[in-house]
Amino acid sequence: MSEEFNMELIDSTMKTIRTGEVVEGTVIGVKDDEIILNIGYKSDGIITKAEYSNEPNLDLTAKVSVGDKMNAKVLKVNDGEGQVVLTYKRLLAEKGRERLEEAYNNKEVLKAVVTQVVSGGLNVTFEESRIFIPASLVSDIYEKNLEKYAGQEIEFVISEFNPKRHRYIGDRKQLLVAEKLEKQRELFERINAGDTVEGVVKNVTDFGAFIDLGGADGLLHISEMSWGHVENPKKVFKVGEELKVLIKEINGSKIALSLKFPESNPWLNANEKYAAGNVVSGKVARMTDFGAFVELEPGVDALLHVSQIAKEHIDKPADVLSIGQEITAKIVDLNEADKKISLSMKALLTEEAENTAEEESIEE
């Protein structure tokens, strides 16, 4: 039997392959830059690193081992040196496009790692297909810095599928919006006016603070921050701070909050603490021409009329008092219904003078 006849016999037992065909092979060698496959053909198949994956700094020896079974697509039956040129990544990409089309039609939520932050958005790779997520669809709020997403695994849906133009657009925003709406629905189902709930300070303004209640934000107005006077909310609260707040009112999607808990109302026992005749101490909070307002405790101010500051005549309170000054006075009147208290330093001074005179008389 001639050598030529032997070769023809061998060739007749080998399968035929065509460009574009998907073949199965067994890994018989792995190098730094290529994988060698026995594909049951007269020539071995070669998959270069570039045709295996787009992954940067790829180590083929860590991905593939001798004896592994692989499917690949034929790029060239003969590369000029008698070897079959194969591609693995393009086969995966084709399967990936089919998978993307299925996900697009079914509105399926996909997961992928952000491989690149580019001008105007993010690139993610899903089964060898590159998907672009525009900055406007990355979040439901404006994101100034997209770099924080680099290397992160994120969820998204396919909002545009155009294989002819290799255009695949992802949308993360609609998932976040849907999630917030669901949380909002659950929140409003379980809360009622009068409930005490926990929240996190989300933003602080001159007129109040917005508190994230886990599904919706509530407004804590400056007038509801304390039983006392709050001059600047930004000096009282910090973003990220955790708070227990009282739900004062729910009006549609608006939630009004308060830190004025009923049990801490300073006027609850006012008839005992601030009964007429009691001697109290306080701090001068503000002054007018007719008198000074003294804070006895947060939420309780009392009027010290100019005529009740001293035994002698005083033109205006600022002549003898200053803001922040601690004073001691006698309560001469309590109007609990109108939350008004009247003080007198004069009465206390007069009483002290009378007691001193009486003591001196007794000694004499």
Disulfide bonds with the S-S distance in Angstrom:
none
